[in-house]
Amino acid sequence: MCVIQEAYVHGVSTRKVSDLLKAMGLEGISKSEVSRISQTLDEQVESFWTRPLNQRYPYLWLDATYVKVWEAGRVVSNAVVVAYVVNDEGYREVIGVSIGASETEAFCPERLNKEIKRRSDVVGIFPNPAAAIRLIGMVLVEQNDEWIARSKRYMSLESLEAFKLRVLDGGTPALPAATEKAA
């Protein structure tokens, strides 16, 4: 079961999962069975999204991409919006995701979204929004774990301190690079 979940999270197609199982000397597996097994990841994704956020996050980014899902018997484009932050110590964290209908196809390029898109392209059309959140949620859980495990800061402590000082002094919050260029 773990092999099937891991393959699903890494964007391996159902056909390739079935071939992998056969290569391991096991029976193949249907799309519906892969879907049923992958639903067991929902608890892990839910736990990640409902974890307490106990730090200050001076920087927040929202990024979006689009995936196709089945809704009400038809294929629709849904926007997936990912929220990620830099904490007071300069490390990045993923803090949220949302999926919903969208009227536009505006795209914000970002490596994280490219990975979401790559893995969702293997699926093609998600059977429903919950299936899209399941896969995308696990991609984001992995990315968040990778960011936390890395010892490299995303932002320097000096940049974070400069931001804090501007805000505490009643100044307009701005990225340090923007302030330095203006000076």
C-alpha positions in Angstrom: 0.0 0.0 0.0 2.9 2.4 0.8 4.4 1.8 -2.6 1.1 2.8 -4.3 0.8 5.9 -2.1 4.4 6.9 -2.8 4.0 6.4 -6.5 0.7 8.4 -6.5 2.3 11.3 -4.6 5.2 11.4 -7.1 2.9 11.6 -10.0 3.3 8.1 -11.4 0.5 7.1 -13.7 -2.0 4.4 -12.7 -0.7 2.2 -15.6 2.9 2.6 -14.4 1.8 1.8 -10.8 0.2 -1.4 -12.1 3.3 -2.3 -14.1 5.5 -1.6 -11.1 3.4 -4.0 -9.0 3.6 -6.7 -11.7 7.4 -6.2 -11.8 7.4 -6.9 -8.0 5.5 -10.1 -8.6 2.2 -8.8 -7.5 -1.1 -8.4 -9.4 -1.8 -5.2 -11.3 -4.2 -2.6 -9.9 -7.1 -0.7 -11.3 -7.5 3.1 -11.3 -10.3 2.9 -8.8 -8.2 0.9 -6.4 -5.3 3.4 -6.7 -7.8 6.1 -5.9 -9.2 4.3 -2.9 -5.7 3.6 -1.5 -4.6 7.2 -2.1 -7.6 8.5 -0.1 -5.8 7.1 3.0 -3.4 10.1 2.6 -6.3 12.5 3.4 -5.6 12.2 7.1 -1.9 13.1 6.7 -2.8 16.1 4.5 -5.5 17.3 6.9 -3.1 17.0 9.9 -0.6 19.1 8.0 -3.2 21.9 7.2 -4.6 22.0 10.7 -1.2 22.1 12.5 -0.7 25.1 14.8 1.3 28.0 13.3 3.1 29.3 16.4 5.5 31.7 14.8 5.5 35.2 13.3 5.6 35.2 9.5 6.8 38.6 8.2 6.6 37.5 4.5 3.7 35.8 2.8 3.4 34.7 -0.8 0.4 33.5 -2.6 0.9 31.5 -5.8 -1.5 29.9 -8.2 -1.7 27.3 -10.9 -4.6 25.5 -12.6 -5.6 21.9 -12.7 -8.5 20.1 -14.4 -11.1 18.3 -12.2 -14.4 16.6 -12.7 -17.3 18.6 -11.1 -21.0 18.0 -11.7 -20.3 15.6 -14.6 -18.0 17.9 -16.5 -14.3 18.9 -16.6 -13.6 22.3 -15.2 -10.5 24.3 -14.6 -9.8 25.0 -10.9 -7.3 27.4 -9.4 -5.0 26.0 -6.8 -3.7 28.8 -4.6 -0.7 28.0 -2.4 0.3 30.2 0.6 3.9 30.1 1.8 5.8 32.2 4.2 9.2 33.1 5.6 9.3 32.9 9.4 11.2 35.2 11.8 14.3 33.0 11.4 14.4 33.3 7.6 13.1 29.8 6.7 10.3 29.1 4.3 7.2 27.1 5.2 4.0 26.1 3.3 1.0 27.2 5.4 -2.0 26.7 3.2 -3.7 25.7 0.0 -7.1 26.2 -1.5 -8.8 25.0 -4.7 -11.8 26.5 -6.4 -13.4 27.6 -9.6 -11.7 30.4 -11.6 -12.7 32.7 -14.3 -9.2 33.5 -15.6 -6.1 31.6 -16.6 -3.6 34.0 -15.1 -0.5 32.0 -14.1 2.2 33.0 -11.6 5.4 31.0 -12.5 7.1 29.3 -9.6 9.1 26.2 -9.2 6.7 24.8 -6.7 3.8 25.2 -9.1 5.8 23.6 -11.9 6.1 20.5 -9.7 2.4 20.6 -8.9 1.6 20.9 -12.6 4.0 18.1 -13.5 2.4 15.7 -11.1 -1.2 16.7 -11.9 -0.5 16.4 -15.6 0.1 12.7 -15.1 -3.3 12.4 -13.5 -4.8 14.4 -16.4 -8.3 15.1 -14.9 -8.9 14.7 -11.2 -12.1 12.8 -10.4 -13.1 15.6 -8.0 -11.6 18.6 -6.0 -10.8 16.4 -3.0 -8.5 14.2 -5.2 -6.7 17.3 -6.5 -6.2 18.6 -2.9 -4.9 15.1 -1.9 -2.2 15.0 -4.5 -1.3 18.7 -4.3 -1.4 18.6 -0.5 1.1 15.8 -0.4 3.4 17.6 -2.9 3.3 20.6 -0.5 3.8 18.5 2.6 7.0 17.1 0.9 8.2 20.6 -0.1 7.5 22.0 3.3 9.5 19.1 4.9 12.3 19.7 2.4 12.4 23.5 3.3 12.4 22.8 7.0 15.1 20.1 6.7 17.4 22.4 4.7 19.8 24.4 6.9 20.0 27.2 4.3 17.9 30.3 5.1 15.7 31.6 2.4 16.1 35.2 3.7 18.9 36.6 5.8 18.3 37.6 9.4 19.5 41.1 8.4 16.7 41.4 5.9 14.1 40.2 8.4 15.4 42.6 11.0 15.3 45.5 8.6 11.6 44.6 7.8 10.8 44.4 11.5 12.4 47.8 12.2 10.4 49.6 9.4 7.2 48.1 10.7 7.8 48.9 14.3 8.8 52.5 13.5 5.5 52.9 11.7 7.1 52.8 8.2 5.5 51.2 5.2 6.5 47.5 5.0 8.6 46.9 1.9 11.1 44.4 0.8 14.6 45.3 1.8 15.9 45.2 -1.8 13.3 47.8 -2.8 14.2 50.1 0.0 18.0 49.8 -0.8 17.4 50.6 -4.5 15.4 53.6 -3.7 18.1 55.0 -1.3 
